[in-house]
Amino acid sequence: MEAIVILSDSQLAQGLDSEYLGYYEYDDSFVSSQGYKANLFQSTTPSNGDASGTVSEKCAVFVANGIHYTLKGHISTETMKQIINSLYTS
């Protein structure tokens, strides 16, 4: 099931069919060492009201072996990639 929310005529006119309310922005995409394509996003909202010295929340979305994963954490993009690469290793 997919829910699509159109909040304004201008959003519809621009072809935007999903609204993330400005919480996340695109950060990176990469293919893991196991061959899974992951999309990485980062938070646009500061933590605790102050962004200085705080690592922004990252969110990774990918599908592996038929399972949809969403990983979140206040970590660097490189650390998120390392975590994804560590999945399904023997």
WOTAMO-V534447 format. One record per helix or strand of 2 or more residues. SS is the DSSP state (H for helix, E for strand). FROM is the first residue (numbers start at 1). TO is the last residue. Records with the same first field share a line. If there is no record, write none. Layout:
SS: FROM-TO, FROM-TO
//
This chain:
H: 9-13, 47-49, 77-86
E: 24-31, 37-43, 58-64, 67-73
//
